[in-house]
Amino acid sequence: MVSKRVLLGFLCVTLTACGGGSGGGSSNSDPQMTGQLVDSLVQGVSYGASVEEAAADNAPVTNNQGEFVYRRGNTLHFYIGSVALGSATGERFITLRDLAASDTAAINMARFLLTLDADGNPDNGIEIVAAVALQATEQGLMANDFALSAAEFTDSGLADFARSANGAARTLLPAAQAETHLLESEADIADGQFDNDKGGDTDSDGVSDVADQCPASSPGANVDAEGCEIEPPVEVADGDADGVADEQDNCVNDANADQLDFDSDGAGDVCDNDDDNDEVADSEDDFPLNSEETTDSDSDGIGDNADNDDDNDGVLDGDDEQPTSFNDIDADGVGDGVDNCPATANSDQGDSDEDGVGDACEPPDADADGIADANDNCPAVANNAQTDTDQDGLGDSCDNSDDRDSDDDGVGNESDLCANTASTATVDDRGCGPDQTNAACGDNLATVAAGRHHQVLLQSNSGERISFEVFEPAEINCGGRGQGAHPLVLHSHGFGGARESDPAAPSFEGSGIAELLAQGFVVISIDQRGFGDSSGSVRVMDPDFEGLDQVQILDWAEQNLDYLAWRNESSGEFMPQPAMASSVAMGANLLVGAIGSSYGGGYQMMTHAIDEKQRLDAMVPDITWHYLPYSLNQGDVLKSVWALLLVGGGEAGSYLPGFENQDSPLARGIDPYIVETLTRSLATNEVPRDAEAWLGYHSPRYWCGLNDQASMPYTLSESELNNNLLGSIENAESNTFNGQLGVDVLFTQGIRDTLFNFNEAWWNYQCMRDRAGEGNTVRLMTHENGHIISGFIGETPDPLYFQAPAGNFACGDIDQRQAQLAFLNSSLRDEPLPDYLADDSLCLSLADGDAVRIPADQFKARRGAFSHLAAVEFYSSAELQLSNVANGVEAQALHLLGQAPQIAPVLTVNDDSGLILAGIPQVDITVSTLAGLNEQVCALGSIPIIRLGCDSILFVGVGIRKGSGEWQLLDDQLAPVRGLGQHLSVDLVGVAERLQPGDEIGLWVSGYHPQYISSFSRDATIPAVNVSAQLRLPLYGVTAEGELDLQVQGQ
């Protein structure tokens, strides 16, 4: 028989992929042995011969018998997620005392494990489920707390985690019980096996010998927790059964366990008819426990002897002709002495202006500004300053006419679009000089016809050209500036696009700008850096380049457009442009919203993140990203089709207008760092490792992390040999501004978007909910459109079928654009939200014309580490098995020949009303080679980039089959799973579908898909793999009317 060492050596030569060595004190030729981790049998603890191996994502875990594999003399390390339990030399049994540095630490560790046990019953073993270990890793928990005293450990972070990790709150096991359980487990293995005998019980009193302090108790005796006999209680007489013996009871016939005796006369209060000994029976005494008072005429709780207004009419007894008779002339129930309208009934005592005179008897003041309507120059609009600039008798706050010529340029205010022109300037018929392109109100109060648009060019901080277009509404209401007449809304384009500059262009209709202008908003449409007429290389929302450009545009707007709306963010009141025309966070602040899709959503998130003046008040980002490394490299597999489309579209969208502007080619195009990243990724089948931090800095997740807000979990294995050559000249993460204020956000996302999928919207939503302050509104709805490959290259037949065509921009009957406009009007104009946005329910599109609303705390998806959303339950499948799943070139060849993916059936819908599948499914999946040899090589390490012998790639999703049709990939959504071994709690891509009775659902697995056209495994040593998995589905019940039934989880 060939030894394992020879076999491994042969594989190393064959695969040219072996590297590194193995730790420990034994040779690989030593036989593998099996031990058990004991405090009961402990399942689900990861272990390895080194810290790195034990803490790795694919580390082996102890099975349901607590078993682990070791070689003689090896030191093993044991972990729960990031929590190190300790290390010990491999033996037949390893106990917590073997792992802990002290007895106290061992007992605290036992309390931790017993509280974490999945079912709370250690008699059938302790099970640490994978989700709990993952939570520990995500929260960065460490093992330092085990060394604390028992009392200190009770209040520690590990104890708090143990109480909450399994969902519903649990009680931390007391130290004494944990110690007893530990001693019993240690006694149990004294006979060389763990068989739950707890080491014996000599006196058969139910307390094991190891914990029994009285090991010779009488047979059948009643014993305490330490095994000692409990003496039977002595019976005493207690006639009233109040727990107090008759001989000591101060009311023998009346139950009074408290034995209160107010007057200390020996008779308890319950049987004493004059408790305060004032010779007035308790039944007639208003103060039965106060010998100084017997009467309370006005029932105000103050006795007449101490009360200086016995009838509580507001007139002191000394001045009151009838001191015990209530005086109330207007009979409104309020005494005349305190009535703010004594002659006019007003029981509510309303006093809007808080001047001490009730509303019912003071002159009318409809706008509650403290000025009586008869004297108010704007009786319906609050204006306590009563300013009347044109002295026409109407206050500025309600005066939309102004027949002055305030800038003395010969054009009256009602026609003057530039009311701040010098009196000596030559102006046109609209009052604007030759160099005046921006409308201005000055001190004009009139409503002036506008409706123009013009381009503005600025020089950026990086020396490049910034281009944007200013669109005016049809009219500018100068008199309404202080009432929020014209909020600013920013707009920008998708990747490779350009600003809107022509209302007659086809793209203008779909931009939403026309609807915004019609409602009085001012719109600035922006050419992002490197696109349209803005120069510079495309840095993909770099905070230090594109970010500073957005801030510069906002600075320009607040300085140059004096008709824009402002708001005092401390009081919430609208206001005109302040004298300094510079925003202050939480003070006088420009009122700004933002709109745009994809790249046009990314600029919104970044602007809010880096603008220290915090000027964005409302955002409606559509189909945008949360974390670019995930967007482009989900599961560490490059989205190669999207990478090619983005490069092609981005380069064309940058260079073509650059040629028209005669820009240098060096000042255009996608930035060389990004080009190198994508080129190397396509060539090596692995994204350069330093690109994660670079792209991550350009993502909302970076700022969420700075603020300890919800951030999508994402990790890449290290690969020091694979970094960009240009990385040395890049400075990532230079902006660390944090503490961003909450902001109103409506996220809209395509449920079938395969570039920025639903998961990104979910994590953006969670982050912004965490950031939201009191009064902020954060909402999420989906639609059937987005980044759909067939929308860019057209529909393609099998075998290169990418995905189905896009559907409507709507969630059921809720139009996405109308929802965005309603949201902006609510946030920027204080208009009420429509009913469908009034609560925090998520709107999930199931198909065109069909949607479901799910309360946020019942939506089934992974929560952030500090989320306030409640834990949810998924439908869990049985163990699923697939064998001989083609991998790499073999998978591509079979796909091109028309072979279908492999499906592991999970369920058939048998509910009469069907089910709803909506949320982010999860899967635990283990990938192994057919012979199991590669895994042994991979355990020794592999060469970065090459990964030979270890690099399987699978594409996993949820499959659906309706009737007798073929299996389809639900919503065309895939999640790559790369590498052999165990992959726990992998988030698949969010999906939403209404399931009909008879529909089948399964786990969809393939080694190839055209969406990842070149990103399949290149490891020739793995032609096929076996898969075992458990799928967790976000299922909901459905009522007979087809509505969501939250009382039924579904099958």
HUDA-V336174 format. One record per backbone hydrogen bond with DSSP energy under -1.0 kcal/mol. CO is the residue of the C=O (numbers start at 1). NH is the residue of the N-H. If there is no record, write none. Layout:
[[CO/NH] [CO/NH]]
//
This chain:
[[3/7] [4/8] [5/9] [6/10] [7/11] [8/12] [9/13] [10/14] [11/15] [12/16] [27/30] [33/70] [35/68] [36/94] [37/42] [40/39] [41/126] [43/128] [45/62] [46/79] [48/77] [50/54] [51/55] [56/59] [60/47] [62/44] [63/66] [66/37] [67/63] [68/35] [70/33] [71/74] [74/90] [76/88] [77/48] [78/85] [78/86] [79/46] [80/83] [83/80] [86/78] [88/76] [92/36] [94/38] [95/99] [96/100] [102/106] [103/107] [104/108] [105/109] [106/110] [107/111] [108/112] [109/113] [110/114] [111/115] [112/116] [113/117] [121/124] [122/125] [126/43] [127/118] [129/133] [130/134] [131/135] [132/136] [133/137] [134/138] [135/139] [136/141] [137/140] [143/146] [144/147] [145/148] [149/153] [150/154] [153/156] [156/160] [157/161] [158/162] [159/163] [160/164] [161/165] [163/170] [164/167] [174/178] [175/179] [176/180] [177/181] [178/182] [179/183] [180/184] [181/185] [182/186] [183/187] [184/188] [185/189] [187/190] [189/192] [197/200] [200/209] [201/204] [208/211] [208/212] [218/221] [222/230] [224/227] [226/213] [228/224] [237/246] [238/241] [245/248] [250/268] [256/259] [260/269] [261/264] [268/271] [269/272] [273/282] [274/277] [281/284] [287/290] [290/293] [294/286] [295/304] [296/299] [303/307] [308/317] [309/312] [313/337] [316/319] [322/325] [327/336] [328/331] [335/338] [335/339] [340/358] [341/344] [346/349] [350/359] [351/354] [358/361] [364/373] [365/368] [372/375] [377/395] [378/381] [383/386] [387/396] [388/391] [395/398] [400/447] [404/413] [405/408] [412/415] [417/440] [418/421] [422/425] [428/431] [430/417] [432/428] [433/436] [440/419] [441/444] [446/478] [448/476] [452/472] [454/470] [456/468] [458/466] [460/463] [464/460] [465/535] [466/458] [467/527] [468/456] [469/525] [470/454] [471/523] [473/451] [474/450] [476/448] [476/478] [477/480] [478/481] [480/483] [480/485] [481/484] [486/565] [487/522] [488/593] [489/524] [490/595] [491/526] [494/497] [502/505] [505/508] [508/511] [512/516] [513/517] [514/518] [516/521] [517/520] [522/489] [523/471] [524/491] [525/469] [528/531] [531/534] [538/671] [542/545] [542/547] [545/549] [546/550] [547/551] [548/552] [549/553] [550/554] [551/555] [552/556] [553/557] [554/558] [555/559] [556/560] [557/561] [561/564] [565/591] [566/575] [567/589] [568/572] [573/568] [575/566] [584/587] [587/569] [588/584] [589/567] [591/488] [592/617] [592/618] [593/490] [594/620] [596/622] [597/600] [598/601] [598/602] [599/603] [601/605] [602/606] [603/607] [604/608] [605/609] [606/610] [607/611] [611/614] [617/744] [618/594] [619/746] [621/748] [622/598] [626/701] [627/631] [628/632] [629/633] [632/639] [633/636] [634/637] [638/640] [639/643] [640/644] [641/645] [642/646] [643/647] [644/648] [645/649] [646/650] [647/651] [648/652] [649/653] [650/654] [651/655] [652/656] [654/658] [655/659] [656/660] [657/661] [658/663] [659/662] [664/667] [665/668] [667/536] [669/538] [671/675] [672/676] [673/677] [674/678] [675/679] [676/680] [677/681] [678/682] [679/683] [680/684] [681/685] [688/691] [689/692] [690/694] [691/695] [692/696] [693/697] [696/699] [699/702] [700/704] [701/705] [702/706] [703/707] [704/709] [705/708] [719/722] [722/689] [726/729] [727/730] [744/619] [745/779] [747/781] [748/623] [749/783] [750/753] [757/760] [758/762] [759/763] [760/764] [761/765] [762/766] [763/767] [764/768] [765/769] [766/770] [767/771] [768/772] [773/776] [777/745] [779/747] [780/843] [781/749] [783/751] [784/807] [786/788] [787/754] [788/791] [789/792] [789/793] [790/794] [797/800] [808/784] [808/810] [809/816] [811/814] [814/811] [815/819] [816/820] [817/821] [818/822] [819/823] [820/824] [821/825] [822/826] [823/827] [824/828] [825/829] [825/831] [826/830] [834/837] [835/838] [842/854] [843/782] [844/852] [847/850] [850/846] [850/847] [852/844] [854/842] [855/858] [856/859] [859/861] [860/920] [864/867] [875/1033] [880/1029] [882/1027] [885/1025] [888/892] [889/893] [890/894] [891/895] [892/896] [893/897] [894/899] [895/898] [902/1005] [904/1003] [907/1001] [909/998] [911/914] [915/995] [916/1036] [917/993] [919/991] [921/988] [922/1032] [923/986] [924/1030] [925/983] [926/1028] [927/981] [928/1026] [933/937] [934/938] [935/939] [937/940] [938/941] [943/947] [944/946] [947/950] [950/952] [950/980] [952/979] [954/977] [955/1006] [956/975] [957/1004] [958/970] [959/1002] [960/968] [961/1000] [962/965] [968/960] [969/972] [970/973] [975/956] [977/954] [981/927] [983/925] [986/923] [991/919] [993/917] [995/915] [996/999] [999/909] [1000/961] [1001/906] [1001/907] [1002/959] [1003/904] [1004/957] [1005/902] [1006/955] [1009/1012] [1010/1013] [1011/641] [1018/1020] [1019/1022] [1023/887] [1025/885] [1026/928] [1027/882] [1028/926] [1029/880] [1030/924] [1031/877] [1032/922] [1033/875] [1033/1035] [1034/918] [1036/916] [1037/1045] [1039/1042] [1043/1039] [1045/1048] [1048/1037]]
//
